[in-house]
Amino acid sequence: MALLFRKALETDLPAIVAMLNDDELGRGRERVSEDLARYRSAFREITADPNQFLCVVESNGRAVGTLQLSFIPGLARGGAKRGQIEAVRVARDHRNEGIGRAMFDWAIEQCRAQTCALVQLTTDKARTDAHRFYDSLGFEASHIGYKLKLD
């Protein structure tokens, strides 16, 4: 399957939001509706930031995957830059086809190109299938993450 990795366009928002919504956790967090105003505002902020890359993966002209890469400069680890991979989703009808692995290979290469010393991600504790997948890619569950909801 030929995959095209590209920067997301605003016209991709309905497909991206649909992928974010398409699981047990996403259905409780995402607001799929005709009004994508909040998503458009966030999209514009992401695309204006040179340290952010919102990616869409296409197959046969259709969005089949998405992820967001953040490049985080830091002082720790001798001034190392980190690559943060977030919001990884593959369209339901294209899961288990190797697209997720291809997406991570691509994202890790982007981090290398940005001279990142480390690639990191967070994942919900409930996503046990994702944990096995990340383990298979060589990621290690080396830290404990905490979040504080503000809204």
Order of alpha helices (4+ residues) and beta strands (2+ residues): beta-alpha-alpha-alpha-beta-beta-alpha-beta-alpha-beta-alpha
